[in-house]
Amino acid sequence: MEIIVYGIVNSVSLALMALGFTLVYGISRLPNFAHGAFYILAGYLAWVGIRSLNMGYIVSVLLTIFVVGILGMAMYRFFLIRVRGMPISEIIASYAMGLFILEALRWKGLKGMTFTLPVIYPGTIFLFDVPVDYQRLLVVAIGAGIVAGLWLFTKFTRLGLALRGIAQDEQAAMMLGIDSDAMATVATGLGSALAAVAAIVLLPLGNIVVEAGYQVLIFAVAVCIVGGLGSWAGAILASFIIGFAQILTVSYMQSHFQVVVALLAIILTLIAKPSGLFGRQKQLEERV
């Protein structure tokens, strides 16, 4: 039961980490390798608002999500828009900006055990005789709420339908008057805001350190590759596959093998089924 309970928690945590990356790529076909940097930046900004500026938890969190979303939009409008359509340049540019953010935070002193976010709701409850703190239950609840909210947003709002149109057929959507760059800007902002939400929910379970940004990027890329780039359903399923594999590894081996599991999942997927579980590309086309 412990493996089942914590496997679910870990899987939802991976889904939260990867949703923003999946959203950006699914809509704009842009791999945002600054995703992990925005995750850590959000944690740091929330910490500054709560601890240094005494702005209060709710105000700090909402302001952090807004600021990180705006920074994501600015990153696309001022930098990534110039290299869009050039896959290697997109990766290099976004990773370079993420590297700049993370190393700037390290230079500012973001290291060690100094920076921690408060838990949203302290305490512990027993589920099937397994002790689980309320923060992890909130991770599951918020993760499920975000997935449901995104589904409703893309199904029943004008902006959400425009984003779906660009994701399904960019040329046809542009013929109908939908601005591809505008939608890519919105997608990058939403993806960055989702990274901020994930940070607010998950970082109280650990420390705000630069290394976590690189780790989150690896997990997000692993989930998206295993599930199939651009597939939301695939990302959710891949989160549970990798999440339970990591918990089994922690139970029977050591915790530091979690990153190894993610990297191994990427390698095996690229060897066995390069398009991922629900990838849109055909294997024959990929092999050719």
ZIGIGI-V446942 format. One record per pair of residues at least 4 apart in sequence whose C-alpha atoms are under 7 Angstrom apart, sorted by the first residue. I is the first residue (numbers start at 0). GAP is how many residues later the second one is. D is the distance in Angstrom with one decimal. If there is no record, write none. Layout:
# ZIGIGI-V446942
<<I & GAP & D> <I & GAP & D>>
This chain:
# ZIGIGI-V446942
<<0 & 4 & 6.0> <0 & 127 & 6.9> <1 & 4 & 6.0> <1 & 128 & 5.8> <2 & 4 & 5.5> <2 & 244 & 6.5> <2 & 245 & 7.0> <3 & 4 & 6.2> <4 & 4 & 6.5> <5 & 4 & 6.0> <6 & 4 & 6.0> <6 & 236 & 5.9> <6 & 237 & 4.7> <6 & 240 & 5.7> <7 & 4 & 6.2> <8 & 4 & 6.2> <8 & 127 & 6.4> <8 & 131 & 6.0> <9 & 4 & 6.3> <9 & 233 & 5.3> <10 & 4 & 6.3> <10 & 228 & 5.1> <10 & 229 & 4.6> <10 & 232 & 4.2> <10 & 233 & 6.7> <11 & 4 & 6.2> <11 & 128 & 5.8> <11 & 131 & 6.1> <11 & 227 & 6.9> <12 & 4 & 6.3> <12 & 126 & 6.7> <13 & 4 & 6.2> <13 & 205 & 6.8> <13 & 225 & 5.5> <13 & 229 & 6.8> <14 & 4 & 5.9> <14 & 220 & 7.0> <14 & 221 & 6.0> <14 & 224 & 5.4> <15 & 127 & 6.0> <15 & 182 & 5.5> <16 & 178 & 6.4> <16 & 181 & 5.9> <16 & 199 & 6.4> <16 & 203 & 5.9> <17 & 4 & 6.1> <17 & 202 & 4.2> <17 & 205 & 6.6> <18 & 4 & 6.0> <19 & 4 & 6.3> <19 & 171 & 3.7> <19 & 172 & 6.3> <19 & 174 & 5.2> <19 & 175 & 5.8> <20 & 4 & 6.3> <20 & 11 & 6.3> <20 & 14 & 6.5> <20 & 170 & 6.1> <20 & 199 & 6.6> <21 & 4 & 5.8> <21 & 202 & 6.3> <21 & 208 & 5.8> <21 & 210 & 6.8> <22 & 4 & 6.3> <22 & 164 & 6.7> <22 & 168 & 6.0> <23 & 4 & 5.9> <23 & 5 & 7.0> <23 & 6 & 6.3> <23 & 163 & 5.3> <23 & 164 & 5.4> <23 & 167 & 5.8> <24 & 4 & 4.2> <24 & 5 & 4.7> <24 & 6 & 5.4> <24 & 205 & 5.8> <25 & 141 & 5.9> <25 & 203 & 7.0> <25 & 204 & 3.8> <25 & 205 & 6.8> <26 & 136 & 6.4> <26 & 139 & 6.1> <26 & 140 & 4.2> <26 & 157 & 6.8> <26 & 160 & 6.8> <27 & 139 & 6.8> <27 & 156 & 5.2> <29 & 60 & 6.9> <30 & 59 & 6.9> <30 & 60 & 6.3> <31 & 62 & 5.7> <32 & 58 & 6.3> <32 & 61 & 5.1> <32 & 62 & 4.6> <32 & 65 & 6.6> <32 & 184 & 7.0> <33 & 4 & 6.4> <33 & 60 & 5.3> <33 & 61 & 5.3> <33 & 63 & 6.2> <33 & 64 & 3.9> <34 & 4 & 6.4> <34 & 157 & 6.8> <34 & 160 & 6.8> <34 & 182 & 6.2> <35 & 4 & 6.5> <35 & 177 & 4.2> <35 & 178 & 5.9> <35 & 180 & 5.3> <35 & 181 & 4.7> <36 & 4 & 6.0> <36 & 61 & 4.9> <36 & 64 & 6.1> <36 & 65 & 5.6> <36 & 176 & 5.3> <37 & 4 & 6.0> <37 & 30 & 6.8> <37 & 154 & 6.3> <37 & 157 & 6.4> <37 & 158 & 6.7> <38 & 4 & 6.6> <38 & 156 & 5.0> <38 & 157 & 5.4> <38 & 160 & 5.4> <38 & 174 & 6.4> <39 & 4 & 6.2> <39 & 159 & 6.9> <39 & 168 & 6.6> <39 & 170 & 6.8> <39 & 173 & 5.6> <40 & 4 & 6.1> <41 & 4 & 6.1> <41 & 22 & 6.0> <41 & 26 & 6.4> <41 & 154 & 5.0> <41 & 157 & 6.4> <42 & 4 & 6.1> <42 & 156 & 5.6> <42 & 157 & 6.2> <42 & 160 & 6.9> <42 & 165 & 6.4> <43 & 4 & 6.2> <43 & 164 & 6.9> <44 & 4 & 6.2> <44 & 19 & 6.1> <45 & 4 & 6.1> <45 & 14 & 5.5> <45 & 15 & 5.8> <45 & 18 & 5.8> <46 & 4 & 5.7> <46 & 70 & 6.1> <47 & 4 & 4.9> <47 & 5 & 6.2> <48 & 4 & 4.9> <48 & 5 & 6.0> <48 & 6 & 5.5> <48 & 11 & 5.0> <49 & 4 & 5.0> <49 & 5 & 5.7> <49 & 6 & 5.6> <49 & 7 & 5.8> <49 & 10 & 6.1> <54 & 4 & 6.2> <54 & 5 & 6.0> <55 & 4 & 6.0> <56 & 4 & 6.1> <57 & 4 & 6.1> <58 & 4 & 6.0> <59 & 4 & 5.9> <60 & 4 & 6.3> <61 & 4 & 6.2> <62 & 4 & 6.0> <63 & 4 & 6.0> <64 & 4 & 6.1> <64 & 128 & 5.3> <64 & 131 & 5.4> <64 & 132 & 6.6> <65 & 4 & 6.2> <65 & 127 & 6.9> <66 & 4 & 6.2> <67 & 4 & 6.2> <67 & 124 & 6.1> <67 & 125 & 5.8> <67 & 128 & 6.7> <68 & 4 & 6.4> <68 & 120 & 4.4> <68 & 121 & 6.1> <68 & 123 & 5.1> <68 & 124 & 4.5> <69 & 4 & 6.1> <69 & 119 & 6.0> <70 & 4 & 6.0> <71 & 4 & 6.6> <71 & 116 & 5.6> <71 & 117 & 4.7> <71 & 120 & 5.4> <72 & 4 & 6.3> <72 & 112 & 5.2> <72 & 113 & 6.6> <72 & 115 & 5.6> <72 & 116 & 4.6> <73 & 4 & 5.9> <74 & 4 & 5.6> <74 & 5 & 6.5> <75 & 4 & 4.5> <75 & 5 & 5.5> <75 & 109 & 6.0> <75 & 112 & 6.9> <76 & 4 & 5.6> <76 & 108 & 6.6> <79 & 4 & 6.0> <79 & 10 & 6.6> <79 & 13 & 6.9> <82 & 6 & 6.0> <82 & 7 & 5.8> <83 & 6 & 6.3> <85 & 4 & 6.0> <86 & 4 & 6.4> <87 & 4 & 6.2> <88 & 4 & 5.9> <89 & 4 & 6.1> <90 & 4 & 5.9> <91 & 4 & 5.9> <92 & 4 & 6.3> <93 & 4 & 6.2> <94 & 4 & 6.0> <95 & 4 & 6.1> <96 & 4 & 6.3> <97 & 4 & 6.2> <98 & 4 & 6.0> <99 & 4 & 5.9> <100 & 4 & 6.2> <101 & 4 & 6.3> <101 & 108 & 5.9> <102 & 4 & 6.1> <103 & 4 & 6.3> <104 & 4 & 6.6> <104 & 5 & 5.5> <105 & 4 & 4.7> <105 & 5 & 6.4> <105 & 104 & 6.4> <109 & 99 & 6.0> <109 & 100 & 6.7> <110 & 98 & 5.3> <110 & 99 & 6.8> <111 & 97 & 6.9> <112 & 94 & 6.1> <114 & 92 & 6.1> <114 & 93 & 5.4> <115 & 88 & 6.3> <115 & 91 & 5.1> <115 & 92 & 5.8> <116 & 86 & 6.4> <116 & 87 & 4.8> <117 & 86 & 5.6> <118 & 16 & 6.3> <118 & 85 & 5.2> <119 & 15 & 6.5> <120 & 13 & 6.1> <120 & 14 & 6.0> <121 & 12 & 6.2> <121 & 13 & 6.8> <122 & 10 & 5.6> <122 & 11 & 5.8> <123 & 7 & 6.5> <123 & 8 & 5.5> <123 & 9 & 3.9> <123 & 10 & 5.6> <124 & 6 & 5.7> <124 & 7 & 5.4> <124 & 8 & 6.0> <124 & 9 & 6.9> <125 & 4 & 5.1> <125 & 5 & 4.4> <125 & 6 & 6.0> <126 & 4 & 6.4> <126 & 5 & 6.9> <131 & 4 & 6.9> <132 & 4 & 6.9> <133 & 4 & 6.2> <134 & 4 & 6.3> <135 & 4 & 6.6> <136 & 4 & 6.3> <137 & 4 & 5.8> <138 & 4 & 5.9> <138 & 62 & 6.2> <139 & 4 & 6.2> <140 & 4 & 6.1> <141 & 4 & 6.1> <142 & 4 & 6.3> <143 & 4 & 6.2> <144 & 4 & 5.9> <145 & 4 & 6.0> <146 & 4 & 6.3> <147 & 4 & 6.3> <148 & 4 & 6.0> <149 & 4 & 6.1> <150 & 4 & 6.1> <151 & 4 & 5.8> <152 & 4 & 5.5> <152 & 7 & 5.4> <153 & 6 & 3.8> <153 & 7 & 5.4> <153 & 10 & 6.5> <154 & 5 & 6.5> <154 & 6 & 6.2> <156 & 4 & 6.1> <157 & 4 & 6.3> <158 & 4 & 6.3> <159 & 4 & 6.3> <160 & 4 & 6.1> <161 & 4 & 6.4> <161 & 16 & 6.8> <162 & 4 & 6.2> <162 & 20 & 6.1> <163 & 4 & 6.1> <164 & 4 & 6.1> <164 & 5 & 6.8> <164 & 8 & 5.6> <165 & 4 & 4.3> <165 & 7 & 5.6> <165 & 14 & 6.7> <168 & 4 & 6.1> <169 & 4 & 6.1> <170 & 4 & 6.3> <171 & 4 & 6.5> <172 & 4 & 6.7> <172 & 5 & 5.5> <173 & 4 & 4.8> <173 & 5 & 6.1> <173 & 6 & 6.5> <178 & 4 & 6.3> <179 & 4 & 6.1> <180 & 4 & 6.1> <181 & 4 & 6.3> <182 & 4 & 6.0> <183 & 4 & 6.1> <184 & 4 & 6.2> <185 & 4 & 6.1> <186 & 4 & 6.0> <187 & 4 & 6.1> <188 & 4 & 6.1> <189 & 4 & 6.1> <190 & 4 & 6.3> <191 & 4 & 6.3> <192 & 4 & 6.3> <193 & 4 & 6.2> <194 & 4 & 6.2> <195 & 4 & 6.3> <196 & 4 & 6.3> <197 & 4 & 5.9> <198 & 4 & 5.3> <202 & 4 & 6.2> <202 & 5 & 6.5> <210 & 4 & 6.4> <211 & 4 & 6.0> <212 & 4 & 6.3> <213 & 4 & 6.4> <214 & 4 & 6.3> <215 & 4 & 6.1> <216 & 4 & 6.1> <217 & 4 & 6.1> <218 & 4 & 6.2> <218 & 43 & 6.2> <219 & 4 & 6.2> <220 & 4 & 6.1> <221 & 4 & 6.0> <221 & 40 & 5.7> <221 & 41 & 6.8> <221 & 43 & 6.7> <221 & 44 & 5.5> <222 & 4 & 5.9> <222 & 12 & 5.6> <222 & 15 & 5.4> <222 & 16 & 5.7> <223 & 4 & 5.6> <223 & 5 & 5.2> <223 & 11 & 5.5> <224 & 4 & 5.6> <224 & 41 & 6.4> <224 & 51 & 5.8> <225 & 12 & 5.8> <225 & 39 & 6.9> <225 & 40 & 6.4> <225 & 43 & 5.9> <225 & 50 & 4.8> <225 & 51 & 6.2> <226 & 4 & 6.7> <226 & 7 & 3.8> <226 & 8 & 4.6> <226 & 10 & 6.6> <226 & 11 & 4.9> <226 & 49 & 5.1> <226 & 50 & 4.8> <226 & 51 & 5.8> <226 & 52 & 7.0> <227 & 6 & 5.8> <227 & 47 & 5.6> <227 & 48 & 4.0> <227 & 49 & 5.5> <227 & 50 & 5.0> <227 & 51 & 3.9> <228 & 50 & 5.9> <230 & 4 & 6.2> <230 & 47 & 6.2> <230 & 48 & 6.5> <231 & 4 & 6.4> <232 & 4 & 6.3> <233 & 4 & 5.9> <233 & 43 & 6.0> <233 & 44 & 5.2> <234 & 4 & 6.0> <235 & 4 & 6.6> <236 & 4 & 6.4> <237 & 4 & 6.0> <238 & 4 & 5.6> <239 & 4 & 6.0> <240 & 4 & 6.2> <241 & 4 & 6.1> <241 & 20 & 6.7> <242 & 4 & 6.4> <243 & 4 & 6.1> <244 & 4 & 6.2> <245 & 4 & 6.2> <245 & 12 & 5.2> <245 & 15 & 6.3> <246 & 4 & 6.1> <247 & 4 & 6.2> <248 & 4 & 5.3> <248 & 5 & 6.6> <248 & 8 & 6.8> <249 & 4 & 4.9> <249 & 5 & 4.7> <256 & 4 & 6.3> <257 & 4 & 6.6> <258 & 4 & 6.3> <259 & 4 & 6.0> <260 & 4 & 6.1> <261 & 4 & 6.5> <262 & 4 & 6.4> <263 & 4 & 6.1> <264 & 4 & 6.0> <265 & 4 & 6.2> <266 & 4 & 6.3> <267 & 4 & 5.9> <268 & 4 & 5.2> <268 & 5 & 5.8> <268 & 7 & 6.3> <269 & 4 & 4.2> <273 & 9 & 6.9> <274 & 4 & 4.6> <274 & 5 & 6.9> <274 & 6 & 5.8> <274 & 7 & 6.9> <274 & 8 & 6.5> <281 & 4 & 6.4> <282 & 4 & 6.2> <283 & 4 & 6.2>>
